[in-house]
Amino acid sequence: MNVRWGNDQVLTLAPDAASVTAGRKIASAGWSDEGATESAVWGLCKGSGKNPYQTIVDVTGPAYKCSCPSRKFPCKHALGLLLRWSAGTVPDAERPAPFAATWLDARAAKATATTDTAKKPRDPEQAAKTAAARRARVDTGVAELLMWADDQIASGLAGADVNPYARFDPMAARLVDAQASGLARRIRRLPEVITGAHWPADLLTELGSVWALARAHQRLDELEPALADSVRRHVGYSVPKDVVLATPGVEDTWVVLGTLDTEEDRLLTRRTWLYGRHSQRYALLLDFAPPGASLPGRPPVGVAVTATLHYYPGAVAQRAVPAGELTAVDAVPAAPLGLSARAARNVLAQGVAADPWLALVPVAVDGRLGTAGQAHVVIDDAGDALPLRVGDWASAVAISAGAPVVVFGELSSTGLKAMSMTVDGRVWPL
């Protein structure tokens, strides 16, 4: 039987607090025809209607299927079923029940079809023509951006705080048309820096970064290959998944250290950070879905998985794609050793030196939770501190109980965004 998740790991999957409460309640409801294999859990839950709800969870994703009308993923029935599975209430079975097998077989067939499609050889000639046409469109957009940026500086930034979206959105839209979505995103975010007393300097800094990226694209063929790959990514080029999977992979046992769901440009994004036990490398998995659709499931924080990951090209390798499913294993998660605050800053500095447009790096910091005035911080043994952003500060303090912890998160120029915390070898989601 596949490793059963802990109660806390199940609850991290809940889309909101109300689902946690409902899931706990439904776990003690009337269930029948339950079972579990190495890859799935299923059961029938009695509802208000004549027929029970058919609930199935593919734990390799995870992915969920329930006949209830809820639009939440996972729904309360899936959470309740997983809580029962976690508690050992769901019996093992040799094969799924027929109602579960239908959905599971369809998922397996779809995955096989996707793999077969990815294995089809790309037409080199057609790929070259497509790439050349894309480059020409981006070149045109970049040239317009540079002229626009020169005009912004020549006319001055005074008044940019008056209706800034009207000032920046037209250029962003033009870059979208030019297939430079990365540059468009940076322009669209410029109004966000127009806050506080020092916004002119902050805006000038951001404009300078955009200008430098555009100029780097104009000299793309002169750059080192790794830096050129980074520039393409920041500008908005995508790398086909099959191209990434053709590169050497890193096979390891990985621990899930953090997940974060965001919505931007009418697109849902899930960021999942992994850390390799043997490779001692971080890896970022990105999943996307349009509004109203559900994001692909990933194992919860604290779970150890086996997988072969292939990294996307770039000066700083972060994003990766798995070759196949992430398989949860019964192993003690090997969380990374924590760094000092100074060492963490050095990691960020080295990353930015290699990729000047890098926004953040994954780090684990060893220390204690504390405050500096009104700000939250993590303080290392030397007394050095990093600004800390935590969703639920009270829960983080309660979990740490004042003891030394290892805080994992995304470190940027503004501080550490905490995603999980390791206490006495146990990884807690934040």
C-alpha positions in Angstrom: 0.0 0.0 0.0 1.2 3.5 -0.8 2.2 5.7 2.1 -0.8 7.1 3.8 -0.7 10.9 4.3 -0.9 12.4 7.7 -4.0 14.3 8.9 -2.2 17.7 8.5 -1.1 16.8 5.0 -4.6 16.1 4.0 -5.9 19.4 5.4 -3.4 21.4 3.5 -5.3 20.4 0.4 -8.4 22.2 1.5 -9.3 25.2 -0.6 -10.6 27.1 2.4 -11.2 26.9 6.2 -14.9 26.1 5.6 -13.8 23.0 3.6 -11.6 21.9 6.5 -14.6 21.9 8.9 -16.9 20.2 6.4 -14.3 17.6 5.5 -13.8 16.7 9.2 -17.6 16.4 9.6 -18.1 14.3 6.5 -15.3 11.9 7.5 -17.6 10.5 10.2 -20.6 10.3 7.8 -22.1 7.1 6.3 -19.5 5.7 4.0 -19.7 2.4 2.1 -17.8 0.5 -0.6 -14.5 2.1 0.4 -11.1 0.9 -0.7 -7.5 1.9 -1.5 -4.8 0.8 -3.8 -1.2 2.1 -4.2 -2.5 4.9 -6.3 -6.1 5.6 -5.5 -8.8 5.9 -2.7 -12.5 5.7 -3.3 -15.8 5.4 -1.5 -19.5 6.1 -1.5 -20.8 8.8 0.8 -24.5 8.9 1.8 -26.0 12.3 0.9 -29.4 13.9 1.0 -30.5 12.3 -2.3 -31.4 8.8 -3.2 -27.9 7.8 -4.5 -24.7 8.2 -2.6 -21.9 10.4 -3.9 -19.2 8.6 -5.7 -15.9 10.0 -4.5 -12.5 9.0 -5.9 -9.0 10.4 -5.3 -5.9 9.6 -7.4 -3.2 10.1 -4.8 -0.4 10.2 -7.3 -1.6 13.6 -8.5 -3.5 14.2 -6.4 -6.6 14.5 -8.5 -10.3 14.3 -7.4 -13.6 13.1 -8.8 -16.9 13.3 -7.0 -20.5 13.2 -8.2 -21.6 15.9 -5.8 -22.4 19.4 -7.2 -19.6 21.2 -5.4 -17.3 23.3 -7.5 -14.5 23.2 -4.9 -11.4 21.0 -5.5 -11.1 19.0 -3.5 -14.7 18.9 -2.2 -15.7 18.1 1.3 -16.3 14.5 0.4 -12.8 14.0 -1.1 -11.3 15.6 2.1 -13.4 13.4 4.3 -12.4 10.3 2.4 -8.7 11.2 2.6 -9.1 11.9 6.3 -10.6 8.4 6.8 -7.7 7.0 4.6 -5.2 8.8 6.7 -6.7 7.4 9.9 -6.5 3.9 8.5 -10.3 3.4 8.3 -10.3 2.7 4.5 -9.3 -0.9 3.8 -6.8 -1.9 1.2 -8.0 -3.5 -2.0 -6.5 -5.3 -4.9 -8.3 -3.3 -7.5 -10.6 -0.3 -7.7 -14.4 -0.6 -7.5 -16.0 -0.4 -10.9 -17.2 3.2 -10.4 -13.7 4.3 -9.5 -12.0 2.2 -12.2 -13.9 3.9 -15.0 -12.5 7.3 -14.0 -9.0 6.1 -13.1 -8.7 4.2 -16.4 -9.8 7.3 -18.4 -7.1 9.3 -16.6 -4.5 6.7 -17.4 -5.5 6.6 -21.0 -5.3 10.4 -21.3 -1.8 10.4 -19.7 -0.6 7.8 -22.2 -2.0 9.7 -25.1 -0.3 12.9 -23.9 3.0 11.0 -23.6 2.7 9.5 -27.0 2.0 13.0 -28.5 5.0 14.4 -26.7 7.2 11.6 -28.2 6.3 12.5 -31.8 9.4 14.0 -33.4 9.3 17.7 -34.2 9.7 18.9 -37.8 13.1 20.8 -37.6 12.4 22.8 -40.7 8.9 23.9 -39.5 10.2 24.6 -36.0 12.9 26.8 -37.4 10.4 28.8 -39.5 8.1 29.3 -36.5 11.0 30.4 -34.3 12.2 32.9 -36.9 8.7 34.4 -37.3 8.4 34.7 -33.5 11.8 36.3 -33.2 10.8 38.9 -35.8 7.6 39.8 -34.0 9.4 40.1 -30.7 12.1 42.2 -32.2 9.5 44.7 -33.5 7.9 44.9 -30.1 11.2 45.3 -28.4 12.2 48.2 -30.7 8.9 49.9 -29.9 9.5 49.4 -26.2 12.9 51.0 -26.3 11.6 54.1 -28.1 8.7 54.3 -25.6 11.1 54.0 -22.6 13.3 56.8 -24.0 10.2 58.9 -24.4 9.2 58.2 -20.7 12.6 59.4 -19.5 12.8 62.4 -21.8 9.4 63.7 -20.8 10.0 62.9 -17.1 8.2 60.7 -14.6 6.4 63.5 -12.8 2.7 62.8 -13.0 3.1 59.1 -13.5 1.1 58.6 -10.3 -1.9 60.1 -11.9 -3.8 57.3 -13.6 -0.7 55.1 -14.1 -2.6 52.3 -15.8 -3.6 54.6 -18.7 0.0 55.4 -19.1 1.5 51.9 -19.1 -1.3 49.5 -20.2 -1.2 50.5 -24.0 2.5 49.6 -24.2 1.8 46.3 -22.3 -0.9 45.5 -24.8 1.4 46.2 -27.7 4.0 43.8 -26.3 1.3 41.1 -25.9 0.6 41.5 -29.6 4.3 41.1 -30.3 4.4 37.8 -28.3 6.6 39.3 -25.6 4.4 38.4 -22.7 7.2 38.5 -20.2 8.0 42.1 -21.0 4.3 43.0 -21.1 3.9 41.6 -17.6 6.7 43.8 -16.3 5.2 46.9 -17.9 1.7 46.0 -16.5 3.2 45.8 -13.0 4.8 49.2 -13.1 1.8 51.0 -11.4 2.4 48.7 -8.4 5.6 50.4 -7.5 4.0 53.9 -7.5 3.4 53.9 -3.8 5.2 55.7 -0.9 7.4 58.7 -0.9 10.2 57.2 -3.0 8.1 55.9 -5.9 9.9 58.0 -8.6 13.2 56.3 -7.7 11.5 52.9 -7.6 9.8 53.4 -10.9 13.0 54.6 -12.5 14.7 51.4 -11.3 12.0 49.2 -12.7 12.1 51.0 -16.0 15.8 50.6 -16.1 15.5 46.9 -15.6 12.9 46.6 -18.4 15.1 48.7 -20.7 18.2 46.5 -20.0 16.1 43.3 -20.7 15.0 44.7 -24.0 18.6 45.7 -25.0 19.8 42.2 -23.9 17.2 40.7 -26.3 18.6 42.8 -29.1 22.0 41.3 -28.4 20.7 37.8 -27.8 23.1 36.2 -30.2 26.1 37.7 -28.4 25.2 36.4 -25.0 26.5 33.3 -23.2 24.0 30.4 -24.0 22.7 30.1 -20.4 22.1 33.9 -20.0 20.5 34.0 -23.5 18.1 31.3 -22.3 17.3 33.4 -19.3 16.7 36.5 -21.4 14.3 34.5 -23.7 12.4 33.3 -20.6 12.0 36.8 -19.1 11.0 38.2 -22.5 8.3 35.6 -22.8 9.5 32.8 -25.0 8.4 29.3 -23.9 10.4 26.1 -24.2 8.4 23.1 -25.4 8.0 20.4 -22.8 9.4 17.7 -25.0 12.5 19.7 -25.5 13.0 19.9 -21.7 12.3 16.2 -21.2 15.0 15.4 -23.8 17.7 16.9 -21.5 19.4 14.8 -18.7 17.1 14.3 -15.7 17.8 14.3 -12.0 16.4 11.2 -10.3 15.9 11.7 -6.6 13.6 11.5 -3.6 12.1 14.9 -3.2 10.3 16.6 -0.3 7.5 19.0 -1.0 8.5 22.2 0.8 5.9 24.7 -0.4 2.9 25.4 -2.6 1.4 28.7 -3.6 -1.6 29.5 -5.7 -2.0 32.9 -7.4 -4.1 34.5 -10.1 -2.7 36.9 -12.6 -3.7 38.0 -16.1 -6.8 35.8 -15.9 -4.6 32.7 -15.3 -4.4 30.5 -12.2 -0.9 29.5 -11.3 0.4 26.9 -8.8 4.0 27.0 -7.6 5.3 23.9 -6.0 8.8 23.8 -4.5 10.7 20.5 -4.1 14.0 19.7 -2.5 16.1 16.6 -3.5 17.5 14.4 -0.7 20.6 13.3 -2.6 21.0 16.1 -5.3 20.4 18.8 -2.7 18.8 20.9 -5.4 15.6 22.8 -5.4 13.1 22.5 -8.2 10.0 24.6 -9.0 7.0 23.0 -10.6 4.5 25.3 -12.3 0.9 24.4 -13.1 -1.6 26.6 -14.9 -5.3 26.7 -15.4 -7.9 29.2 -16.7 -10.3 30.7 -14.2 -13.1 28.3 -13.2 -10.9 25.3 -14.0 -9.1 23.3 -11.4 -5.3 23.2 -11.1 -3.5 19.9 -11.4 -3.0 18.4 -8.0 0.4 18.1 -6.3 1.3 16.1 -3.2 0.9 18.2 0.0 3.7 19.9 1.9 5.8 17.5 3.9 5.3 14.5 1.6 8.3 12.7 0.1 8.1 11.7 -3.5 10.3 9.9 -6.1 10.6 11.5 -9.5 13.0 12.3 -12.3 13.0 16.0 -12.9 14.2 17.8 -16.0 15.3 21.5 -15.6 14.4 24.2 -18.0 17.4 26.0 -19.5 18.7 29.2 -18.0 21.6 30.8 -16.0 19.8 29.8 -12.8 18.1 26.5 -13.0 14.9 26.6 -10.9 11.8 25.5 -12.9 11.6 21.8 -13.7 9.1 19.3 -15.2 8.7 15.7 -14.0 9.0 12.8 -16.3 5.8 11.0 -15.3 4.0 11.2 -12.0 5.3 12.2 -8.6 5.1 9.0 -6.5 4.7 9.4 -2.8 7.0 7.1 -0.8 7.1 6.0 2.8 10.3 7.9 3.7 11.3 10.5 6.2 11.4 13.9 4.4 14.9 15.2 4.1 14.4 19.0 4.5 17.4 21.2 3.6 19.8 22.4 6.3 19.1 26.0 7.2 21.4 28.9 6.2 22.3 32.0 8.1 20.7 35.2 7.1 23.9 36.4 5.5 24.4 33.2 3.6 20.8 33.4 2.3 21.4 36.9 1.0 24.6 35.6 -0.7 22.5 33.0 -2.5 20.2 35.7 -3.8 23.2 37.9 -4.8 24.8 35.0 -6.7 21.5 34.3 -8.5 21.1 37.9 -9.5 24.7 38.1 -10.7 24.0 35.1 -13.0 20.6 36.3 -14.0 20.1 40.1 -13.5 16.3 39.8 -13.8 15.9 37.0 -11.3 13.2 38.0 -8.8 13.7 35.4 -6.1 15.6 32.3 -5.0 14.5 29.4 -2.8 16.3 29.3 0.6 16.0 27.7 4.0 17.0 29.9 6.9 17.9 28.6 10.4 16.8 30.7 13.3 14.0 31.8 15.6 10.9 33.7 14.8 10.8 37.3 16.2 9.8 40.8 15.6 11.6 44.1 14.8 9.2 46.9 15.6 6.0 46.0 13.7 7.8 43.7 11.3 8.1 39.9 11.5 11.6 38.5 11.1 13.6 35.3 11.4 16.7 35.8 13.5 19.8 33.5 13.1 22.3 32.6 15.8 24.5 35.6 15.0 21.6 37.9 15.7 21.2 38.8 12.0 17.6 39.0 10.7 15.7 38.7 7.5 12.3 40.3 7.0 9.6 37.6 7.0 6.2 37.4 5.4 3.9 34.8 6.8 0.3 34.2 6.1 -0.7 33.2 9.6 1.9 34.6 12.1 0.1 33.3 15.2 0.1 29.7 13.9 3.8 30.0 12.9 4.7 31.1 16.4 2.5 28.4 18.0 4.2 25.7 15.9 7.7 26.9 16.7 7.0 27.4 20.4 10.0 29.7 20.5 12.4 26.9 19.5 14.9 27.1 16.6 13.3 26.3 13.3 14.2 26.1 9.6 12.0 28.4 7.5 11.8 27.7 3.8 10.6 30.3 1.4 11.2 32.5 -1.6 13.8 35.2 -0.9 13.6 38.5 -2.8 15.0 42.0 -2.3 12.1 42.7 0.1 12.6 39.6 2.4 11.6 36.0 2.8 8.1 34.8 1.9 7.7 31.8 4.2 6.1 28.7 2.7 6.9 26.0 5.3 8.8 25.5 8.5 10.7 22.5 9.8 10.5 21.8 13.5 12.2 18.7 14.9 12.4 17.1 11.5 8.7 17.7 10.7 7.7 20.0 7.8 4.8 22.3 8.5 3.0 24.2 5.8 2.7 28.0 6.4 
